[in-house]
Amino acid sequence: MIEKMTRYNFILLGGEEEKFLADLQELGVVDITRSIKPVDDRSAALLKEAEAYGEAISYLSALEYPLVTPRPVQSDNAAAETFAFRERLNEITKRLADEDKELQLRIPWGEYDRSKLKELEALGYTLRYYNVAKKAFNETWAEEVPLQVISDDGKTVWFVTVSDDPSYSFPVKEITAPEGTADDTRKEIHALEKEQMEIEGYLVSLQEQIPEMEERREAILADLDIYLAGKGSESAVDGYISLFEGFAPVQEEERLTKAFDGMDILWYKAPAKTEDNPPIQLKENWFNRMFSVLTDMYGRPQYNGFDPTPFIAVFFLLFFAFCMGDCGYGLLLILVGFLLKKVKGFADMAPLVVTLGIGTTVVGFLFHTFFSIDLLEVSWIPDSLKKIMLPSKIAGYDGTMVLALIVGIIHLCLAMVVKAINTTKNNGFANSLGTWGWTLLIVGGVIVGGIALTGVLDKAVTKWIIIVLGVLSGAGIFLLNDLHRNPLLNIGSGLWETYNTVTGLLGDVLSYLRLYALGLAGAMLGFAFNSIGLMARGDGSSILGWVGFILIVIIGHTLNLAMCALGAFVHPLRLNFLEFFKNSGYETSPRNYTPLQKTNNNQ
């Protein structure tokens, strides 16, 4: 299964790259590529505008005003409005803090009529304001000068004096007179709080525009990408922009979004598309993972393709077992696989070798071959087990050969079904009728033919089914293979494709005979070593004869096992890479998923 990817684009000014790459290394899941573009007035303006929208989105997303009523905002530039409201909101917050301090200073002086104070000043009297600690206040001061205590909280005393003497002096330091009453300050605070609520309402309304702002930001960045695509990669006088494009699996999106938001970078994301050439990461279970190395030998699939590993896993295992065809060799492979677990550098191969050995043991038993000995002819094998084994002849032909052809036909039919499904997924059903025509003709024909051989269907029914299949598939192959093309051209194209398919398909089917041929060759060579060993043993009366028998059998079967294993690896691989991939329309991607990590391992 091909992992779905998210594409990330990062734009950095020159000099910020090292820290950014170090941060990506810590995250460990982003496959990254980089290019450098010069900064000019146009790109700088687009970059600045995109950064503004990103900053505005980040600011609005962090706000929480659940009890505030939204107030409509009419503006073509939501980012600019956001910054204006943010600046005014910061001013109000600072003003409220100052007014709150002022309120605390004015409360002790109480409420008073400022006009009365002005009348007193007009008569030549001056009011002076003081506050002192309670323990420092001296009540005898009232005998020296008119004095009025305004407030006393038990710790501090606030009082005023009245005097018309210009040379007036007093033993306590005078403080600045309040510029207004506490009630004046409360009114100012109330007005500021009201304005604050209004601005918060505007910001809540702007929060509803975040999706539109994100679209606008992405559009600006897209314009920047297009603009920079036409520029060279040399550094300009004013510096340069580093463009990074990264890919990561979609399940990492939430974690990466949070991480990138915390970095001082400009970035945006989008679902990866085939034209983005995203790196390919295969999501596999434990069984398929053993065979993924075979997929990588040919190349991982395109992003819009299909993962061939599950098919390779099943059929390579089956084909390998066919070519080996000996349960004794299968047991030896299992033993070799367990030994490889102890060898450094080969431990990763051990599960695959053990699995191939198990498959070879099972298939070799069904083929009734044990170190080239025919188990059907061995008297000590119970008849109940012999009934499980495949017969030597099927319909008068060698059973292994018939089975190899049947498996090959199934393999090719499956490839055609996969091609039809994948073509439909990428191009739509209407544009895949030609592919479905061939699939219906060949796969449907094989299924109907197989059922007919069992005698389940009446001959007349079988005839009509074949006619319907022929008509439907013929329409797809010759008339509807390209709905946007002249029908006459479709017919000509269908005829040419028919020639190529018929001749190619016949050769493909016959290619699977190699499974039978390799298995037969290995069995015959092993039988030859057994015969030579028996000849060396003679009647068994000589120890030297037994030594020769053992050496010939061990060395002979070791060589045979090595040659069989080589053929069993190469030829099944060829059947998957050529026959299956060709008929399934498999195409490879030039890029594997290799995330930036502290220890970078190919995935």
VEXLOLUM-415025 format. One record per atom (N, C-alpha, C): residue in one letter; x, y, z. Coordinates in steps of 0.05 Angstrom, whole numbers, plus 5000, padded with zeros to 4 digits. Example, Ala and Ser with C-alpha at 12.3 -4.5 7.8 and 13.67 -1.06 7.14 Angstrom:
# VEXLOLUM-415025
A526448865156
A524649105156
A526449345156
S525749555142
S527349795143
S525850015157
***
This chain:
# VEXLOLUM-415025
M501749765000
M500050005000
M501850255000
I501150444983
I502750694981
I501750895001
E503650985018
E502951185038
E502151445025
K499951565034
K499251835025
K501052045038
M501852235022
M503752435031
M502452715032
T503552885049
T502853165049
T505353325040
R504853515022
R507053675012
R507253935028
Y509753995037
Y510254235052
Y512254415036
N511654665035
N513454855022
N514355065043
F516955105044
F518155295063
F519655505048
I519455755057
I520855975045
I522456115067
L525156125064
L526856235084
L528756445071
L529356645087
L531356835078
L534156715082
G536056805066
G538756695068
G539856715096
G541256505105
G542456495131
G540856345152
E538356275146
E536656135166
E536555835161
E537955735140
E537655465131
E538755265152
E541055315163
E542355125181
E540655045204
K539455245218
K537755195241
K535255045232
F534155125209
F531754995199
F532154695193
L534454635180
L535054355174
L535554195199
A536754325219
A537254185245
A534554115258
D532654305256
D529954255267
D528554025253
L528854015226
L527653795210
L528953535218
Q531553545224
Q532953295232
Q531753185257
E531053365276
E529853275301
E527153155296
L525553265277
L522953155271
L523152875258
G525052845240
G525852585229
G523952455210
V521952605198
V520052485180
V519652635154
V521152845150
V520753015126
V522852965105
D521952875081
D523752845058
D523953115045
I526353225044
I526653515037
I528453545012
T527753744995
T529453834974
T529654134975
R531754254964
R532254544967
R533054664940
S532154924937
S533155084914
S533555364924
I535155524910
I535755794918
I534855984896
K533456204904
K532556404885
K533256674895
P533956864876
P534657134885
P532257294894
V532757484912
V530657664921
V530757924905
D528458004894
D528158264881
D525658394892
D524958624881
D522658774892
D520058614891
R519658474868
R517158324865
R516958094884
S519057934886
S519057704904
S518957794933
A520358014939
A520358114967
A517558204975
A516158334956
A513458434962
A511558194966
L511657994949
L509957754952
L510557614978
L513157594984
L513957455009
L512957615033
K513157875033
K512158035055
K509158005059
E507758005036
E504857985038
E504057705048
A505357495039
A504757225049
A505457205079
E507657325087
E508357315116
E506257465132
A505157685121
A503157835136
A500657665140
Y499757535119
Y497357355122
Y497957125142
G500357015140
G501056805159
G501056895187
E502157135192
E502157245219
E499357305229
A497657415211
A494957475218
A493357225225
I493657015209
I492356765214
I493156645240
S495756655246
S496756545271
S495656695295
Y495556965292
Y494557135314
Y491557085319
L489957075298
L487057035300
L486456755311
S487956555302
S487456285311
S487856245341
A489656405352
A490256375381
A488256525399
L486556705387
L484756855403
L482356685412
E481456735437
E479056595447
E477256805461
Y475056875448
Y473057055459
Y470356925457
P469756725473
P467256575470
P464756745476
L464956955493
L462657115501
L462257365485
V463957415466
V463857665450
V462157625426
T460557835421
T458757835397
T460357925372
P460457775351
P461857865327
P460758125316
R462558285305
R461758535292
R462758525263
P461058555244
P461858535216
P464158725209
V466058625192
V468258785183
V468258795153
Q468159025141
Q468159055112
Q470959145104
S472458965092
S475159025084
S476158835063
D477758935044
D478958775024
D481658655033
N482658745055
N485158645066
N484858575095
A484058315099
A483558225126
A486058235144
A488358185132
A490858185147
A491458465158
A491158665141
A491558945149
A489659025171
E487158955168
E485159005189
E485858875215
T486858625213
T487658485238
T489858625252
F491858715238
F494058855250
F493159125263
A491359265248
A490359525259
A488859475285
F487059275286
F485559215310
F487459125332
R489458965325
R491358865345
R492859095357
E493759285341
E495259515351
E493459685370
R490959735361
R489159885379
R488559735404
L488259475402
L487659315426
L489959325446
N492459325435
N494759345453
N494859615466
E494159825451
E494060095463
E491960105486
I489659995481
I487559995501
I488359845526
T489659615521
T490559455544
T492559605561
K494359755548
K496259915562
K494860145577
R492960275563
R491460495575
R489860395600
L488660165597
L487160055620
L488960005644
A491359915639
A493159865661
A493960135674
D494360335658
D495060605669
D492660725684
E490260695672
E487960805685
E487260665712
D487860415712
D487360265737
D489260365759
K491760415752
K493660535771
K492660805780
E491760975761
E490761235767
E488361225786
L486661025781
L484260995798
L485060935827
Q487060775830
Q487960715857
Q489060965871
L490261145856
L491261395867
L488961585874
R486861585858
R484761785862
R482661695883
I482261435887
I480161345905
I480461475933
P482861485945
P483061605972
P482061895973
W482162045952
W481362325952
W478362365949
G476962145944
G474062155943
G472962325919
E470462395921
E469162555901
E469062845910
Y469463035891
Y469363315899
Y468663485874
D467863735880
D467063915858
D469464095851
R470564055827
R472964195819
R472364495816
S469864565810
S469264855808
S469565005834
K468964875856
K469364995883
K472265045888
L473964855879
L476864885883
L477865125867
K476765165843
K477665395827
K476765655840
E474465655852
E473465905866
E475365965889
L476265765903
L478165805925
L480765915915
E481765805893
E484265905881
E483966195872
A481566265862
A481066545853
A481266745877
L480666655901
L480766825924
L483666845935
G485566705923
G488366725931
G489266495949
Y487566295952
Y488366065969
Y489365835951
T491365705962
T492565475948
T492165215964
L491165015950
L490864745963
L493364585957
R494364455977
R496664285974
R495964005985
Y496963795971
Y496163525976
Y498463365988
Y497663186008
Y499763026022
Y498562756028
N500462566031
N499762306043
N502262216059
V501762116083
V503862026100
V502961776114
A504861636125
A504261396141
A502661486166
K500861316174
K499161376197
K500761446222
K502861296226
K504461346250
K506161606249
A506461706223
A507961956220
A506162196220
F503562166220
F501762396219
F501562516247
N501762786247
N501662936272
N499163116272
E497363076290
E494863226290
E495263516298
T497563596309
T498163876317
T498664046293
W499063906269
W499564066245
W497164236239
A494764146247
A492364296241
A492264556256
E493864586278
E493964836294
E495665046280
E497464946262
E499265136249
E498165236222
V496665066209
V495565136183
V492864986179
P490965106165
P488464966160
P488964706146
L488064496156
L488564226147
L486064056148
Q485663896127
Q483263726126
Q484163446118
V483563256136
V484062976129
V481962876110
I482762766087
I480962676067
I480362376070
S482462216076
S482061926078
S484161816097
D483361596111
D485061456130
D484361166129
D486160996119
D485560706117
D486960556140
G487960696160
G489260566182
G492260536178
K493160566154
K496060546149
K497160816138
T495460946121
T496261196108
T494061396112
V494961646114
V493161876117
V493462056094
W491262126081
W491262316058
W489962576068
F491262806064
F490163056074
F491063286056
V489563516058
V490263756044
V490463986063
T492064186055
T492264426071
T491464666053
V490464876066
V489665116052
V491165356064
S492465506045
S494065726055
S494165946033
D494266206042
D494666426024
D497466546026
D499266396040
D501966486045
D503766376023
P504966556007
P506766455985
P509266315996
S510166396020
S512566276032
S511866036050
Y509665926044
Y508665706060
Y510565466060
S510965356083
S512665106085
S511264916104
F511964656099
F510664446115
F512664216118
P512664086141
P514663876146
P514363616129
V512263596112
V511763356096
V511963436066
K513063256050
K513463306022
K510763306008
E510363515992
E507863545977
E507763345953
I505363245947
I504963065924
I503363205903
T503363095879
T501963215856
T498963195861
A497563405855
A494663405859
A493363225839
P491263085846
P489762915827
P488563085805
E488662985780
E487563135757
E484563095754
G483462915769
G480662865767
G479762685790
T477262625791
T476162455812
T476262165804
A475861985823
A475761695818
A473461635799
D471261785801
D469061735783
D469761805754
D471362015750
D472262085723
D473961855711
T475661735728
T477261515719
T475561275712
R473561215729
R471760985724
R470361025697
K469561265691
K468261315665
K470161265642
E472661345646
E474661305625
E475161005621
I475360855643
I475760565642
I473360435628
H470960525635
H468560405622
H468560445592
A469360695584
A469460755555
A471560575541
L473860545554
L475960375542
L475060085540
E473759985561
E472859705561
E470759665540
K469059865536
K466959845515
K468359835487
E470359995483
E471759995457
E473259725454
Q474359625476
Q475759365476
Q473859145467
M471359145477
M469458945470
M468758965440
E468559215430
E467959255402
E470159135384
I472659195392
I474959095376
I475058795377
E474558685400
E474558385403
E472358275385
G470058405383
G467958315365
G468858325336
Y470358535328
Y471358545301
Y473358315296
L475058255316
L476958035313
L475557765311
V473457725326
V471857475324
V470757455296
S469857675285
S468757665258
S471057595238
L473457705243
L475657645225
L476557355228
Q476057235252
Q476756945255
Q475156775235
E472656865229
E471056715210
E472156725182
Q473956915177
Q475156945151
Q477856805148
I478556655169
I481156515168
I481356335143
P479256165137
P479556005112
P480056165087
E478656395084
E479156565061
E482056675062
M482956745086
M485656855088
M487756635081
E487256395089
E489056175083
E489156135052
E486856145040
E486756115010
E488256344997
R487956585007
R489356814996
R492356785000
R493156685023
R496056645029
R497156445010
E495756215006
E496756014988
E496856114959
A494956284952
A494956394925
A497456574921
I498056734941
I500456904940
I502956734938
L503056524954
L505456354953
L505656204926
A503356134915
A503356014888
A504456204868
D503556464870
D504656674852
D507656704855
L508456684881
L511356704886
L512856474874
D511756234876
D513055994864
D513356034834
I511156114822
I511156154793
I513156364785
Y513256584800
Y515056804794
Y517956714797
L518556574819
L521256484824
L522156274804
A520256124793
A520855914774
A522256034749
G521656284744
G522856404720
G525456554726
K526356534751
K528756674759
K531056474761
G533456584759
G535856414761
G536356344790
S538456184795
S539056094822
S541456244834
E542356454820
E544656604831
E543656794853
S545356844872
S544757024894
S544657314883
A542557464890
A542357744882
A543757924902
V543958174895
V545358364912
V543958384939
D541258384939
D539758414964
D539558154980
G540757934971
G540557684985
G539157474968
Y538257264981
Y536857044966
Y534856914984
I533056774971
I530956624985
I531656324982
S531556175003
S531855885002
S529055765002
L528555614981
L525955474978
L526355174985
F524855075003
F524954795011
F522254675005
E522354434993
E519854284989
E520254015003
G518353945020
G518553705036
G516053535034
F516353285039
F514053105040
F514252935065
A511852875076
A511752705100
A509052555099
P508852325111
P506352175112
P504152335125
V501652305115
V499452465125
V498952425155
Q499552195166
Q499052155194
Q500952325212
E502952445200
E504752625215
E503852915214
E501652965199
E500953245193
E500353405218
E498953305237
E498253455261
E500753525277
R502553335280
R505053385295
R506753595281
L507053565254
L508753745239
L507554025238
T504954045236
T503654315235
T504254465261
K504054335283
K504654455309
K507654535311
A509354365300
A512254425301
A512954655283
F511854665259
F512554875240
F511455145249
D509055135261
D507955385272
D509755515293
G511255335307
G512955435327
G515655535317
M516255495291
M518755585279
M518355865267
D520456015265
D520356285253
D520856255223
I518856125209
I519056075180
I516356125167
L516456165141
L514056185125
L513555915112
W511255795116
W510755535105
W507855495098
Y507255305081
Y504555225075
Y504554935066
K502154815067
K501954535061
K499654485042
A499754245030
A497554165012
A497853865008
P495653725002
P495853434996
P497653394971
A499353194973
A501253144951
A499753034927
K500553124903
K499353024878
K501552884862
T500652724843
T502552574826
T504552764813
E503552984803
E505353174789
E507353304807
D507053284833
D509053394852
D511453204854
N511252964843
N513252764845
N513952704874
P512052634890
P512552574919
P514252324922
P515852304943
P517352054949
P515351834956
I516151594951
I514451364955
I515251204980
Q513351184998
Q513751015022
Q511550805021
L512350555025
L510450335024
L509750245052
K507150225056
K506050145082
K505449845080
E506849685095
E506649395091
E506449245118
N505249005117
N505248835140
N507848675142
W508048515162
W510548365167
W511248185144
F509248065131
F509747875110
F510648015084
N509248225076
N510048375052
N512748515055
R513348595080
R515848745085
R518248575078
M518148305081
M520348135073
M521048155044
F518948205027
F519348204998
F519548484986
S519548685004
S519748964993
S522449014980
V524448864989
V527048894976
V526948824946
L525148634939
L524948554911
L523548784895
T521548914908
T520249144894
T522349364889
D524049414909
D526049624907
D528149554885
M528549304880
M530449224859
M529449324831
Y526849324828
Y525749424802
Y525049724804
G524049804826
G523250084830
G520550104843
R520250294861
R517750324875
R515650454856
P513150414861
P511050504842
P510750804842
Q509450904821
Q508651184820
Q506551244841
Y506351504848
Y504551574870
Y501651504864
N500851514839
N498051444831
N497851154822
G499950994827
G500050714818
G499050534840
F500050284839
F499350084859
F501849954870
D501649864894
D503949734907
D504049444898
P506149354884
P506249084874
P507248884894
T508148984918
T509448804937
T507648574946
P505048614952
P503348394960
P503148174938
F503148254913
F503048054891
F505747914888
I507948064890
I510647944889
I510947754912
A510047824936
A510347664960
A509147384956
V506747374945
V505347124942
V506546964918
F506747094895
F507546944872
F510546884870
F512247064881
F515146994882
F515546754900
L514246754923
L514446524941
L513546264927
L511246284913
L510246044899
L512045964876
F513046154860
F514746084838
F517445974847
F518546094869
F521045994880
F520745704889
A518545644902
A518045374912
A517645184888
F516345274866
F516045114842
F518845044831
C520545244829
C523245194817
C524945004834
M524745034860
M526244864878
M524944584878
G522344574884
G520844334881
G521744094897
D523044144920
D524143914935
D523843984965
C522343814979
C521843885008
C524443855024
G526343685015
G528843655029
G530443915027
Y530544025004
Y531844285000
Y530544505016
G527844485018
G526444685034
G527244675064
L527544435074
L528344405102
L531144515106
L532944475086
L535644585089
L535544895088
L533745005072
L533545305071
L532545415097
I530745265110
I529745355136
I532045355156
L533645145155
L536045135173
L537945365168
V538445415142
V540245635134
V539145905144
G536545935142
G535246185151
G535646235181
F535346025197
F535846045226
F538746105232
L540545995217
L543346045221
L544146335213
L542746445193
L543346715184
L542646925206
K540746845223
K540047035245
K542447085263
K544346905264
K546746935281
K548947085267
V548747125241
V550847245225
V550347545222
K552247705232
K551947995230
K551948085201
G550048255193
G549848345165
G547948185148
F547247945157
F545447785142
F542847715158
A542647825182
A540347765199
A537747855187
D537848085172
D535448185159
D534347995138
M536047835126
M535247655105
M534047395116
A534547335142
A533747085154
A530747025151
P528947215158
P526147155155
P525247085127
L526447215107
L525747155079
L526646875071
V529146805079
V530146535073
V528446315086
V527746365112
V526046175126
V523346145112
T522146365104
T519546365091
T519746215064
L521846265048
L522246125023
L522645825028
G524045765050
G524445485057
G521845345064
I520145485079
I517545365086
I515845315061
G515845515043
G514345485018
G515345255001
T518045225000
T519245014985
T518644744997
T518644725023
T517944475037
T515144385031
V513244575032
V510444505027
V510044414998
V511044584979
V510744524951
V512244264944
G514644234955
G516243984949
G514743744959
F513443764982
F511843534992
F509543474973
L508143684963
L505943644945
L506943514919
F509443584911
F510643474887
F511943204893
H511743114917
H512742854928
H515642804921
T517343014927
T520242994921
T521743064947
F523542884955
F525242934978
F528142854971
F529843064967
F532543024958
F532542844933
S530742914914
S530442784888
S529442494890
I528342424913
I527142154917
I524142194914
D522842034897
D519942044893
D518541914917
L517142074933
L515941974958
L513541794952
L512441814928
L510241624921
L511241344919
E513841304914
E514941034911
E516140934937
V516041094958
V517241014984
V515040865000
S515640625009
S513740465022
S512940555050
W514840695064
W514240765091
W512641025094
I511941155072
I510141395072
I507341295073
P505741375093
P502941285095
P501341365071
D499441195064
D497741245041
D496041495044
S495341555070
S493841805075
S495342055067
L497942055070
L499642285062
L499942285032
K500242045020
K500542034991
K498142134976
K495742114988
K493342214975
K493342524973
I494842654992
I495042944991
I496843044968
M498742874961
M500742954941
M499442964913
L500543134896
L499443174869
L500042924852
P498242854834
P498842624817
P500942694796
S502342494788
S504542534768
S503442624741
K501042544734
K499842614709
K497142744713
I496642964697
I494043094697
I493143104668
A490842974662
A489842964635
A491842854615
G493542674625
G495542554607
G498142704605
Y498342934618
Y500743104617
Y502143104644
D504643184644
D506043204669
D504643404688
G504043314712
G502443474731
G503743734738
T506443734742
T507843984748
T507644184725
M507944084700
M507744264677
M504944394675
V502844224678
V500144334677
V499644544699
L500644484723
L500244664745
L501744924740
A504144914729
A505645154723
A504145334703
L502945214683
L501445374663
L498945494676
I497545344693
I495145444707
I495945684725
V498045654740
V498945874758
V499746114741
G501046074718
G501846294701
G499446444690
I497346294681
I494946414671
I493546584692
I493446474717
I492246624739
I493846874744
H496446854744
H498247084748
H497747304728
L497547234703
L497047434682
L494247554683
C492247384690
C489547484692
C489347684715
L490747624737
L490747814760
L492048074752
A494248064736
A495548304726
A493648474710
M492048354693
M490148504676
M487948634693
V487048494713
V484948604731
V486148844746
V488648824755
V489949044770
V490249284751
K491049234726
K491349454707
K488749594702
A486549434698
A483949554693
A483049724716
I483349624740
I482549774764
I484150034767
N486750014764
N488450244768
N488050454746
T487550364721
T486950544699
T484350694704
T482350554714
T479850674721
T480150884743
K481750814763
K482151004785
K483451264776
N485351244757
N486751484748
N485451634725
N484051484707
N482951614683
N479951614682
G478651474700
G475651454699
G474851214683
F472451114688
F471450874675
F471150914645
A470051154637
A469451204609
A472051204592
N474251284604
N476751284590
N478351024593
S477150824605
S478550574609
S477050334596
L475250394577
L473550184566
L475249984549
G477350084536
G479049914520
G480449714538
T481549804561
T482849624580
T480949424591
W478449514598
W476449334609
W475549134587
G475649214562
G474949024540
G476848794540
W479448844541
W481348624541
W481148454567
T480748594589
T480448444614
T478048264614
L475848364604
L473348204602
L473747974583
L475148014561
L475447804541
L477247584552
I479547654563
I481547454571
I480847334598
V480447504618
V479747404645
V477047264645
G475147394633
G472447274631
G472547014616
G474047004594
G474246764578
G475546534593
V477646594609
V478946394625
V477046284646
I475546464659
I473746374680
I471546194668
V470346284646
V468146134633
V469245864623
G471645874611
G472945624601
G473445424624
G474445524647
G474945354669
G472345224680
I470245394682
I467745284692
I466545084672
A466845134646
A465844954625
A467244684626
L469844684633
L471244424635
L470244254657
T469144384678
T468044224700
T465344104694
G464144194672
G461544084664
G459144204679
V459644414694
V457544544710
V455544684692
L456544824671
L454844974654
L454044804629
D451544844621
D450644714596
D452144844572
K452544694551
K454044794528
K452645024515
A449945024514
A448545244502
A448845504518
V448745474545
V449145704563
V452045814560
T453845624559
T456645704555
T457045864529
K455745764508
K455945894482
K454946184483
W452646224496
W451546494497
W453246684515
I454246564536
I456046734553
I458446824538
I459646644522
I461946714506
I461246924485
I458846904473
I458047104453
I457747374466
V456447384489
V456047644503
V458747764511
L460547594521
L463247684528
L464647794503
G464447654481
G465747744457
G464648004447
V462048044448
V460848294438
V461648534456
L461448494482
L462148714501
L465048784499
S466748574500
S469648634499
S470448744472
G469248644450
G469848754423
G469049044421
A466849124433
A466049404433
A468149584447
G469149484470
G471149634484
G473749644470
I474549424457
I477149404444
I477249564418
F475149544402
F475249654375
F473749914371
L471749974388
L470150204383
L470450424405
L470750334430
L470750524452
L473450554466
N475550474453
N478150484466
N479150774471
D478050964455
D478651244460
D476151404451
L474651504470
L472151644464
L472551904450
H474952014450
H475552274439
H476852254411
R476752004400
R478151964374
R476151864353
N476851894329
N475151804307
N474751494309
P472251394306
P471751104308
P473450934290
L474051034266
L475750884247
L478550854258
L479551064270
L482151044283
L482150854306
N479850844321
N479550654343
N479750364333
I478450314310
I478450044299
I481249964290
G482650154277
G485450094269
G487250044293
S486850214314
S488450184338
S487849914352
G485249844351
G484449584364
G485649344349
L485749354323
L486949134308
L489949104314
W491349334314
W494149324321
W494649224349
E493049304368
E493249214395
E492548914398
T490748824381
T489948544381
T492348374373
Y493748454352
Y496048314342
Y498248294364
N498748524376
N500848534397
N500048374422
T497548384429
T496648244453
T496647944449
V495547854426
V495447564422
V498247444420
T499947564405
T502647454402
T504247484429
G503947704442
G505347744467
G504247564489
L501647534490
L500447384512
L501147084510
L501246984486
L502046704482
L504846664492
G506646844485
G509446814495
G509646844525
D507947024537
D507947054566
D507046804580
V504946674570
V503946424582
V506146214581
L507346184558
L509445974555
L511846024572
S512246284580
S514546344597
S514346204624
Y511946134632
Y511646014658
Y512445714658
L512945614634
L513945334632
L516745314645
R518145544648
R520745534660
R520545434689
L518245484702
L517945384729
L518045074729
Y516744954710
Y516844664708
Y519644564699
A520844714680
A523444624670
A525544644691
L525644854707
L527644884727
L527344674749
G524744624757
G524244424777
G525144144767
L524444094742
L525143834730
L528243804729
A529644014720
A532544004718
A533843944745
G532844084766
G533944044792
G533443764802
A531043654797
A530343384806
A532143184791
M532443224765
M534043034749
M537043034758
L538043274763
L540843294771
L541243164799
G539343214817
G539543094843
G539242784841
F537542694823
F537242404819
F539842284809
A541242434792
A543742344781
A545842314803
F545942514821
F547842494843
F547142254861
N544542204866
N543741974882
N544641714869
S544341704842
S545041454828
S548041414829
I549641624825
I552541604826
I553341514854
G552141634874
G552741554902
G552241264907
L549941164897
L549240884901
L551240704887
M552140794863
M554140634849
M556740624865
A557540854877
A559940854893
A559640684918
R557340654929
R556840504953
R557040204947
G556040124923
G556039844916
G554039694933
D554939464943
D553139294958
D553039374988
G554639574995
G554539675023
G556439525041
S558039355031
S559839195048
S562439345054
S563039555039
S565539695042
S565139965056
I566840015076
I566740285090
I567540505070
L569440445054
L570340645034
L568040705015
G566440505008
G564140554990
G562140745003
W561740695029
W559840875044
W560941165046
V563541185050
V564741455051
V564341595024
G564841445002
G564441564976
G561541644971
F559741464980
F556841524977
F556141784991
I557041805016
I556342045032
I557442305020
L560042285011
L561342525000
L559942604974
I559342414957
I558042474931
I555342594935
V553742474953
V551042574958
V551142854970
I552842894991
I552943165004
I553943374985
I556243324972
I557343524953
I555443574930
G554443354919
G552643374896
G550143534902
H548743464924
H546343614931
H546843894940
T549243944951
T549944224958
T550244394933
L551644284913
L551944424888
L549144454874
N547644244875
N544944264862
N543144464877
L543244464903
L541744664919
L542544944911
A545144994909
A546145264902
A545145344875
M545345164855
M544445234828
M541445264826
C540045084840
C537145114840
C536245374853
A537545444875
A536845694889
A537345934872
L539545934856
L540146154838
L537946174817
G537345954804
G535245954784
G532546024796
A531945924820
A529445974833
A529146264842
F531346414843
F531246694850
F530946864825
V532546804804
V532546974780
V530046944764
H529146704758
H526946664740
H524246754751
P523546694776
P521046804787
P521147104788
L523547214793
L523747504792
L523047614764
R524047474744
R523547554717
R520547534710
L519247324719
L516347294714
L514747524727
N515647614750
N514247834763
N514948104750
F517448144744
F518348404733
F517548444704
L517448224688
L516748254660
L513848194655
E513147944659
E510347854652
E508248004668
F508548004694
F506548134711
F506548434708
F508848554710
F508948844709
F508048954681
K508848814660
K508048894633
K504948884630
N503748674639
N500848644635
N499248794655
S500448884677
S499049044697
S499449344692
G501149424673
G501649704668
G503149844690
Y504849694704
Y506349804726
Y508450004717
E508550234731
E510650434725
E511950524751
T514550574749
T516050634773
T516350934778
S517050994803
S517551274811
S520551304814
P521651534807
P524551574810
P525451644838
R523551654857
R524251764883
R523151604906
N524851504923
N524051364947
N523951554971
Y522451484991
Y522051655014
Y524551625032
T526151845034
T528551845051
T528452095068
P527152085091
P526852315108
P529552405120
L529752665126
L532052775139
L532052695168
Q534052545176
Q534252445203
Q537052475214
K537352445240
K540052455251
K541652205242
T540251975241
T541351745228
T539451675206
N540251735181
N538351725158
N538351445146
N536251295151
N535951025139
N533951035117
N534550905094
N532550885073
N530250725083
Q527850825077
Q525450695086
Q524650475067
***
